[in-house]
Amino acid sequence: MDTNTAWFLVSAALILIGLLGTVLPVLPGLPLMFAGMWLAAWADAYQRVGAGTLTVLGVLVLLSILVDLLASMIGARRVGASGKAMFGAGVGSVVGLFFGLPGLLAGPFLGASLGELWHGREFRAATRVGFGTWLGLLLGAVFKLLLALAMLAIFFAMLLLG
């Protein structure tokens, strides 16, 4: 196997792992995708994917980071979440990873709800905050997935057309 093929295989792995990272909160999804795309562009001596395309892809990555930060905060704030609920949602997301898809779905909700209970809220208010936080995280994940698909479309369009 020649060196270029190895670089393209590494870049493909980074892109695939990054795509998984758009739904798994423990992986930095779009930054990994961008790293893989940049590596592929570099391995191709920037012949088909150049600075302009990489700049657009980089802006999409920055937008995804902003979405990550804002989505859960907006969802939580709309329902009056405390800092403990936000902390609980984060812990619930990480713990949920160990329980597959059900854990990924239930972890943030349970963590935020438990955080609100710890904060002193009654059960009904805590579950409302848990749901609002979970909904914000879900909408953020959907938007990140859309950004990832847009990045893939741009990248592959430039590979094929460039």
Phi, psi and omega in degrees: 000131179279168185298319181298318179298319178298316179297320179293324177293318177297317180294322177296320178297316178299318180295316180294317177296320177297320178298319174298324181293346177288338178247345176257112188294347182278344181256136176282081191309291186291326173299323177293319177300315180299317179300318178295320179292319178296318180298318178295319178297317179296315181297334179266012181056033178056029181290316183254330178242110185253194184299320181298313179294317179296326177295315178299315179297320177297321177296320177296323177296315178299321177297321179294323178294318177298317178299317178304315182289319187275327187300309181290324180295318180294315178299317181290318182295323180299334180250010174076038181289147175271171175298327179294326177293319179296317177299315179299320178297319178296314179296318179298324178296316182291314180296323180299334179303328184282356182241022176067205183300317178300322179292322178295326180279319185272331186305307180297321179297309181296318180297315179294319179296315178295323176299320178291322175298318177298325179289345177108007179283155174285164188304314183297315178294322180296319179290328176295317177295318178301317180293317179298319178294315179299317180297318177299317178296319179296314179296322176297318179295320178297316180295320177296321178296320177296319177296320179297317179295323176296318178299315179298317181298314180297312183299310182290329175298317180290325177295319183280324184265335187281000000 
